Amino acid sequence: IAGITQAPTSQILAAGRRMTLRCTQDMRHNAMYWYRQDLGLGLRLIHYSNTAGTTGKGEVPDGYSVSRANTDDFPLTLASAVPSQTSVYFCASSDGPANEQFFGPGTRLTVL
Amino acid sequence: GQNIDQPTEMTATEGAIVQINCTYQTSGFNGLFWYQQHAGEAPTFLSYNVLDGLEEKGRFSSFLSRSKGYSYLLLKELQMKDSASYLCAAMDSNYQLIWGAGTKLIIKP
């Protein structure tokens, strides 16, 4: 692994299903983030983690949950997917909250 | 509220210079970032300004005026590969990034 990876690359999901998007980084960064990107809107922060064992809510956390059991992994879970969660999801990491963020390749999620 | 404004789209000619403007309003301020995003790809970091003035990095320069809540990204000697969206993001007092919707830059030969 080099950098930050996300899985799956894309997914079509039925409404009401549970889904976990995976994110792993090998840069030993303390901070990790989940964003969604929708056409015509800026990236919006869903949840973040400043260090392993801690998480915080971003601008649009409703319907999503995260965990940070270790430094490398930061999964995002949709407990019961709804069509408005159709989006491109980016995971990012940084060496600290004020440093540049490195982004994963993204997961394109469609909820029908 | 917190807000970032940047033009939706700009067109420029290969070899020319283009300036992409960004204005911001945030609760507190811990710096201004510019990212480049090619279609279908992830954003990649271009620059960071926290003090007033111009930061130059090769063909790309970024300027910040904290008193005016204003930044610009200057791209010189444009190449076709510079066709991308350019994202402006301001860091607020909680060290969270507030993102603009991005400026799509179209380069014509």
Interface residues (C-beta under 8 A of the other chain):
Chain A: G40 L41 G42 L43 R44 L45 Y48 G58 E59 F90 P97 A98 E100 Q101 F102 F103 G104 P105 G106
Chain B: I4 N30 G31 F33 E41 A42 P43 T44 F45 Y48 L87 A89 M91 Y95 Q96 L97 I98 W99 G100 A101 G102
